[in-house]
Amino acid sequence: MRQVVQLPSSHEEVFQGEAGQQIPYHRMYGKQYCVPALTVYSPLEMQELRAAAEAVDGIYCKVMRFIQQYMPDSFLEHQLGIHPGLIPTARMEMVTGGITRQDWIIGDAGPKCIENNTDTPTGIPEAAALEDILVGLTEDAAFTAPSAKMDARIRACFKMWLEFYAEQGLQGPVTFTSFGEHIEDRTNTEYLMRRCQEAGYDVFYAPLEELEIVPGEALYHQGREINLLYRLYPLEYLIDDRDETTGVEIGAALLDLVREGRLGLMNPVQHVLMQSKGFMAAIWSLYERNEQTPDYCGFTLFDEAEMDVISRYLLPTYFSAEPFELNAIPYVSKSYWGREGRGTLLLDGSAVQEEESAHDSTLRVKDQAKEDEEEITAYYENQPKIYQQLVPMEQVVIETEAGAYSGYLLTGVFVIGGRLAGLLPRVGEKVTGDMAYYCAATVRERMNDEEEKEWRTWD
């Protein structure tokens, strides 16, 4: 079992100062979210995760370009589930390498990337700021913070984006937006805003609900025109947004500004292609048909090294469950735009549900009306789905305020600007939902060869 180091401080002691200021949502949904403990990774694990995550990021970007350049609109709409109104801007070829978070399962078969959050990843302050605070509480030099370079990666990413947009004629202050009253989203957004400011740019925060758009003209906040926008708001929501008073289609009008070169978005709209879980099935389909790609586009898409990365670190993923059901192989059903475990089911290979999704918000989120929650559940369940081979998650035991909790570890890996930036370990149920605990990562640097082989067996 993976080693977890319990810190010598209580939750209240940890979060009464700087930690609580950095992560004001250290409690969520009426329970503890951040635990005063560390999830231990070995140096060899980190070395493999770094190489694997960066290679997977490269494959995602390569397939994104291939789809932009060679696949018809019908593929984007039906196989990837992209709203037709998003397709023109999703085809715009922007600079690659944004702020993304891959989710990895580390098990007996080695590390496997099960999905990639490329549009609006969160958990950034936890990894970039809180992790270092918690690792420092051990007062043991053998434990280091694997996300120590995350701030620098963020600054470099904004520099890359803003230099690209400057070449397109888009300059000026960068506006950061999220729902102003959503404390987690706002904290994540303002954390990125401060890193952008450190990189030398003028910045503003504008609550999403205060933005105004004049179709065909510009986006505004309190009369100030916005040319550059970081938004922590999913594009699949944005495209359907409409002003209830005026009837203006807000999402469509904003995307028109992007298409006309009047507004630069971060992450760029092209990231919605990779955010769709249909993208994972597209990668696997192209992998299985790699020898056929010269007949279609005149070149072989993946080289030998990329084929090895896909077979080693990605999982068989299809647009149909048939390959798994014919061979009685356990698999996962995932809605295209599922978030926080919503729309995900584990199945035993014969279309029999193994268990309910760990995200049962109807029972857990007390301030959400039942009828609203049923509508949200239907939103995810009625989406198209992809089907991915199921791999067992690693079990881990952590101490919480409610006592010992035996859960399953999902390792989030931030890749920013194409480079590994940090880790976000979460411990939850077999489907990781927003009720999972954050248990910060650390690397135990000093291990001899025998410890390196045996470290997983520690209690």
C-alpha positions in Angstrom: 0.0 0.0 0.0 1.3 3.5 -0.8 2.9 5.4 2.0 1.0 8.3 3.4 2.8 10.6 5.9 0.5 12.1 8.6 1.6 15.7 9.5 2.2 16.6 13.2 -0.4 19.4 12.9 -4.2 19.3 13.0 -6.4 20.6 10.2 -7.2 23.7 12.2 -3.5 24.4 13.0 -2.6 24.0 9.4 -5.3 26.3 7.9 -5.4 29.0 10.5 -2.7 31.0 8.6 -1.3 31.2 5.1 -2.6 27.8 4.1 -6.2 28.9 4.8 -5.6 32.1 2.8 -4.3 30.2 -0.2 -7.1 27.6 0.0 -10.2 29.1 1.6 -12.2 26.1 0.4 -10.1 23.6 2.5 -13.6 22.5 3.6 -16.3 21.9 1.0 -19.8 20.6 1.0 -19.8 20.6 4.8 -16.7 18.4 5.2 -13.0 18.4 5.1 -11.4 18.6 1.6 -7.7 19.1 2.3 -6.1 16.7 4.8 -2.9 17.4 6.8 -1.0 14.5 5.2 1.3 13.7 2.3 1.0 11.1 -0.5 4.5 9.8 -1.1 5.9 9.2 -4.5 9.3 7.7 -5.3 12.0 9.4 -7.4 11.7 6.7 -10.1 7.9 7.2 -10.2 8.3 10.9 -10.7 10.9 10.4 -13.4 8.5 8.1 -15.4 5.5 10.3 -14.8 7.4 13.3 -16.1 8.4 11.6 -19.3 5.1 9.9 -19.8 2.9 13.0 -19.1 4.9 15.2 -21.4 4.8 12.6 -24.2 1.1 12.1 -23.8 0.7 15.9 -24.0 2.6 15.9 -27.2 0.4 13.2 -28.7 -2.8 15.1 -27.7 -1.5 18.3 -29.4 -0.4 16.3 -32.5 -3.9 14.6 -32.8 -5.6 18.0 -32.2 -3.7 19.4 -35.2 -4.5 16.4 -37.3 -8.2 16.7 -36.5 -8.2 20.5 -37.2 -6.5 20.0 -40.6 -7.9 16.7 -41.9 -11.2 15.7 -40.3 -14.5 17.0 -41.6 -17.0 19.0 -39.5 -19.2 15.9 -39.2 -16.4 14.1 -37.3 -16.0 17.0 -34.9 -19.8 17.2 -34.4 -20.6 13.5 -34.1 -17.5 11.7 -32.9 -16.2 14.5 -30.7 -19.6 15.9 -29.7 -18.5 19.5 -30.5 -21.4 21.9 -30.8 -21.6 23.2 -34.4 -21.3 26.7 -33.1 -17.9 25.9 -31.6 -16.4 24.2 -34.7 -15.2 27.3 -36.7 -13.2 28.7 -33.7 -12.1 25.2 -32.6 -10.4 24.8 -36.0 -8.4 28.0 -35.5 -4.8 26.9 -35.1 -3.4 28.6 -32.0 -0.1 28.1 -30.2 -0.1 24.6 -28.5 0.8 23.9 -24.9 -1.6 25.4 -22.4 -2.7 24.8 -18.8 -3.9 21.2 -18.6 -4.3 18.4 -16.0 -4.1 14.7 -16.9 -5.6 12.1 -14.5 -3.5 9.0 -13.9 -4.0 5.7 -12.2 -0.8 4.1 -10.9 -1.3 0.4 -10.5 0.2 -3.0 -11.1 0.2 -2.5 -14.9 2.1 0.8 -14.5 0.9 4.3 -14.8 -2.1 4.8 -17.1 -3.6 8.2 -18.2 -7.4 7.8 -18.0 -8.4 11.3 -19.2 -7.1 14.9 -19.8 -8.7 18.1 -18.5 -7.6 20.6 -21.2 -10.2 23.4 -21.0 -10.7 24.6 -17.4 -8.6 22.5 -15.0 -8.7 23.4 -11.3 -6.7 22.3 -8.2 -4.0 24.8 -9.2 -3.4 26.6 -5.8 -3.5 23.2 -4.0 -0.5 21.9 -6.0 1.3 25.2 -6.6 1.0 26.8 -3.1 -0.4 24.5 -0.5 1.8 21.5 -1.3 4.9 23.4 -0.4 3.5 24.6 2.9 2.5 21.0 3.9 5.8 19.5 2.8 7.6 22.1 4.9 5.7 21.0 8.0 7.5 17.6 7.9 10.9 19.4 8.7 12.5 16.5 6.9 14.8 17.3 4.0 14.2 13.9 2.4 10.7 15.1 1.4 10.5 17.5 -1.5 7.6 19.3 -3.2 7.2 18.0 -6.8 5.1 21.0 -7.8 7.8 23.5 -6.8 8.2 24.8 -10.4 4.5 25.2 -11.1 4.4 29.0 -10.6 7.3 29.4 -13.1 5.5 27.1 -15.6 2.4 29.3 -15.3 4.3 32.5 -15.9 6.0 31.0 -18.9 2.7 29.8 -20.3 1.1 33.2 -20.1 4.2 34.8 -21.7 3.9 32.3 -24.6 0.2 33.0 -25.1 0.5 36.7 -24.8 3.4 36.9 -27.2 1.4 34.9 -29.7 -1.6 37.1 -29.4 0.5 40.3 -29.6 1.7 39.0 -33.0 -2.0 38.8 -34.0 -2.5 42.5 -32.8 -4.1 41.7 -29.5 -2.5 43.5 -26.6 -3.4 45.3 -23.4 -4.5 44.2 -20.0 -5.5 40.6 -19.4 -8.9 40.1 -17.8 -9.5 37.0 -15.7 -13.0 35.8 -15.2 -15.0 33.2 -13.3 -18.3 33.2 -11.3 -17.5 35.7 -8.6 -19.4 33.9 -5.9 -17.9 30.5 -6.6 -15.0 30.5 -4.1 -13.1 27.6 -5.6 -13.2 28.9 -9.2 -12.4 32.4 -8.1 -9.4 31.4 -6.0 -8.0 29.3 -8.9 -8.6 32.2 -11.4 -7.0 34.9 -9.1 -4.1 32.6 -8.4 -3.4 32.4 -12.2 -4.0 36.2 -12.4 -1.2 36.9 -9.9 1.2 34.7 -11.8 0.4 36.5 -15.0 1.0 39.8 -13.2 4.4 38.5 -12.0 5.2 37.8 -15.6 5.0 41.5 -16.3 1.4 42.0 -17.6 -1.4 44.3 -16.4 -4.3 42.2 -15.1 -7.9 42.7 -13.9 -10.4 40.4 -12.3 -14.0 40.6 -13.6 -16.8 38.4 -12.3 -18.3 36.5 -15.2 -21.8 37.9 -14.4 -20.5 41.4 -14.8 -19.2 41.0 -18.4 -21.2 42.7 -21.2 -20.9 41.9 -24.9 -22.0 44.0 -27.8 -22.3 41.6 -30.8 -19.9 42.4 -33.6 -18.2 45.0 -31.5 -16.4 43.9 -28.3 -16.6 42.4 -24.8 -16.7 44.9 -21.9 -16.4 45.1 -18.2 -17.7 48.3 -16.7 -17.1 50.1 -19.9 -13.5 48.8 -20.4 -13.0 46.9 -23.6 -11.5 43.4 -23.2 -9.0 42.1 -25.8 -7.5 39.2 -23.8 -9.5 36.9 -21.5 -8.7 34.0 -19.3 -11.9 32.3 -18.4 -12.6 29.6 -15.9 -15.9 28.7 -17.6 -16.4 25.6 -19.8 -16.8 26.2 -23.5 -19.6 23.6 -23.8 -21.6 25.8 -21.4 -20.6 29.1 -23.0 -21.9 28.1 -26.5 -25.5 27.8 -25.2 -25.5 31.0 -23.1 -28.2 33.5 -23.9 -29.1 36.8 -22.3 -32.6 36.2 -20.8 -33.5 39.9 -21.1 -32.3 40.8 -24.6 -32.2 37.4 -26.2 -28.6 37.9 -27.3 -26.8 34.7 -27.8 -23.8 35.5 -25.6 -21.7 32.5 -26.4 -22.1 32.8 -30.1 -21.3 36.5 -30.0 -18.2 36.0 -28.0 -16.9 33.3 -30.3 -17.6 35.6 -33.3 -15.2 38.1 -31.7 -12.6 35.3 -31.4 -13.0 34.2 -35.0 -12.7 37.8 -36.2 -9.5 38.3 -34.2 -10.9 40.8 -31.8 -10.6 38.6 -28.6 -7.9 36.2 -27.5 -9.1 33.4 -25.1 -7.0 31.3 -22.7 -7.0 28.3 -22.9 -7.7 28.8 -26.6 -10.9 27.4 -28.1 -9.0 24.6 -29.8 -8.6 23.0 -26.3 -12.3 22.0 -26.5 -11.4 19.3 -29.0 -9.1 17.6 -26.5 -11.5 18.2 -23.6 -14.1 16.0 -25.3 -13.8 12.5 -24.0 -14.5 11.4 -27.6 -10.9 12.7 -28.3 -9.6 9.7 -26.3 -11.5 7.3 -28.6 -10.2 9.2 -31.6 -6.6 8.8 -30.4 -7.1 5.0 -30.0 -8.8 4.7 -33.3 -5.9 6.5 -35.1 -3.4 4.3 -33.1 -5.1 1.1 -34.3 -5.2 2.4 -37.9 -1.8 4.1 -38.0 -0.6 2.1 -41.0 -3.6 3.3 -42.9 -3.1 7.0 -42.4 -0.8 7.4 -45.4 -3.7 6.5 -47.6 -5.8 9.2 -46.0 -3.4 12.1 -45.6 -0.2 11.1 -47.3 1.9 10.4 -44.1 2.1 8.1 -41.1 0.6 10.0 -38.1 2.5 8.3 -35.3 6.2 7.3 -35.2 7.5 4.3 -33.4 8.2 6.1 -30.2 4.7 7.7 -30.1 3.1 4.3 -30.8 5.0 2.9 -27.8 3.8 5.8 -25.6 0.1 5.2 -26.6 0.3 1.4 -26.0 2.1 1.9 -22.7 0.3 4.8 -21.1 -3.1 5.2 -22.7 -6.0 2.7 -22.5 -8.1 1.1 -25.2 -11.0 3.5 -25.7 -13.9 3.1 -28.2 -17.1 4.8 -29.4 -18.9 1.5 -28.7 -18.8 -0.9 -25.7 -18.9 -3.9 -28.1 -15.1 -4.6 -28.0 -15.3 -5.1 -24.2 -18.7 -6.8 -24.0 -17.7 -9.4 -26.7 -14.7 -10.4 -24.6 -16.2 -9.8 -21.1 -13.6 -7.2 -20.3 -14.5 -4.7 -17.5 -14.8 -1.1 -18.8 -15.8 2.4 -17.9 -18.6 4.3 -19.6 -17.9 8.1 -19.7 -20.1 11.0 -20.8 -18.3 13.2 -23.3 -18.5 16.3 -21.1 -18.6 14.6 -17.7 -16.9 16.5 -14.9 -16.1 15.5 -11.3 -17.2 11.9 -11.9 -20.6 12.8 -13.2 -21.7 10.7 -16.1 -19.2 7.9 -15.3 -20.2 4.3 -14.7 -18.0 1.2 -14.0 -19.2 -2.0 -15.8 -18.1 -5.6 -15.6 -17.9 -6.3 -19.3 -21.5 -7.5 -19.8 -23.2 -4.0 -19.6 -24.0 -4.6 -15.9 -23.3 -1.7 -13.7 -20.8 -2.4 -11.0 -21.6 0.5 -8.7 -23.2 3.8 -8.6 -21.1 6.8 -9.5 -19.2 8.2 -6.5 -20.7 11.6 -7.3 -24.2 11.2 -5.9 -24.9 14.9 -5.4 -28.6 14.4 -4.8 -27.6 12.9 -1.4 -24.6 14.9 -0.6 -25.0 18.5 -1.7 -27.5 19.8 0.8 -28.0 23.3 -0.7 -29.0 22.0 -4.1 -32.7 21.5 -4.8 -33.5 17.9 -5.8 -35.2 18.9 -9.0 -32.2 20.9 -10.0 -29.9 18.0 -9.2 -32.0 15.6 -11.3 -31.8 18.0 -14.2 -28.0 18.2 -13.8 -27.8 14.4 -13.6 -29.9 14.0 -16.8 -27.6 16.6 -18.5 -24.6 14.2 -18.1 -26.4 10.9 -18.5 -28.0 12.0 -21.8 -24.7 12.9 -23.4 -23.0 10.6 -25.9 -20.5 8.3 -24.3 -17.1 6.6 -24.8 -16.0 3.3 -23.4 -12.6 2.8 -21.9 -10.9 -0.3 -20.5 -11.2 -0.4 -16.7 -7.9 -0.6 -14.7 -7.9 -1.0 -10.9 -7.1 2.0 -8.8 -4.6 2.0 -6.0 -6.1 1.8 -2.5 -4.8 4.2 0.1 -5.8 4.9 3.7 -5.8 8.5 5.0 -6.7 10.0 8.4 -9.6 12.5 8.3 -11.6 14.4 10.9 -14.2 11.6 10.5 -11.7 8.9 11.2 -9.6 6.6 8.9 -10.8 6.6 5.3 -9.9 3.8 2.9 -10.2 5.2 -0.6 -8.7 5.1 -4.1 -5.9 7.3 -5.3 -6.1 9.3 -8.5 -3.0 11.3 -9.4 -3.6 14.5 -11.3 -0.6 15.6 -13.3 -0.4 19.2 -14.4 1.2 19.8 -17.8 1.7 23.5 -18.5 3.3 24.7 -21.7 4.1 21.1 -22.6 6.1 20.4 -19.4 5.2 18.7 -16.2 4.3 21.3 -13.6 2.9 19.5 -10.5 0.8 16.8 -9.0 -2.7 16.8 -7.5 -3.4 13.5 -5.6 -7.0 13.0 -4.6 -8.4 10.1 -2.6 -12.0 9.1 -3.1 -14.3 6.4 -4.3 -13.7 4.2 -7.4 -15.1 7.1 -9.5 -13.4 10.2 -8.2 -15.9 12.9 -7.6 -15.9 16.3 -6.0 -16.2 14.7 -2.6 -12.7 13.3 -2.8 -10.0 14.4 -0.4 -6.9 16.3 -1.5 -3.8 14.7 0.0 -0.7 16.7 -1.2 2.1 15.0 -3.0 5.7 14.7 -1.9 8.7 12.8 -3.2 10.9 11.0 -0.8 14.2 11.7 -2.4 16.6 9.5 -0.4 15.9 5.9 -1.1 18.4 3.1 -1.5 17.8 0.5 -4.2 16.0 -1.9 -1.9 13.7 0.8 -0.5 13.0 1.9 -4.1 11.7 -1.6 -4.9 9.8 -2.1 -1.6 8.4 1.3 -0.9 4.9 0.4 -2.0 4.5 -2.2 0.7 5.0 0.2 3.6 2.1 0.7 6.0 
